[in-house]
Amino acid sequence: MGDEPTGHPSSDETAFAREVGSKAARKLKAQRDGKQGVWFGLGMSGLIGWSVAVPTVFGAMLGLWWDRRHPGAHSWTLALLAAGLVIGCANAWHWVVREDQAMHDKPEDGDD
């Protein structure tokens, strides 16, 4: 009969089983550790917010200072505010990627 297992799993089934096992182990470890809860999430959102806000405000302040010292046809305030916002967003993206990698690349401890 064609529905009976042959005793040797295919490479697709083996890769799938490894992936499912890895995700299940990671989920169980996260439940067991329980260190990253609501406060961790709030702290991370605050960190991301500050990493965007500080360069944006610094850029605006630097632009205001530059406009007062060297008035001209172009607004340095607006240009440096936009530059600060771009730098802040890149900084926040860096933090998010780093935390995502830390969550997924954490070595699994087998000796708990």
Secondary structure by P-SEA (a helix, b strand, c coil): ccccccccccaaaaaaaaaaaaaaaaaaaaaaaccccaaaaaaaaaaaaaaaaaaaaaaaaaaaaaaaaccccccaaaaaaaaaaaaaaaaaaaaaaaaaaaaaaccccccc
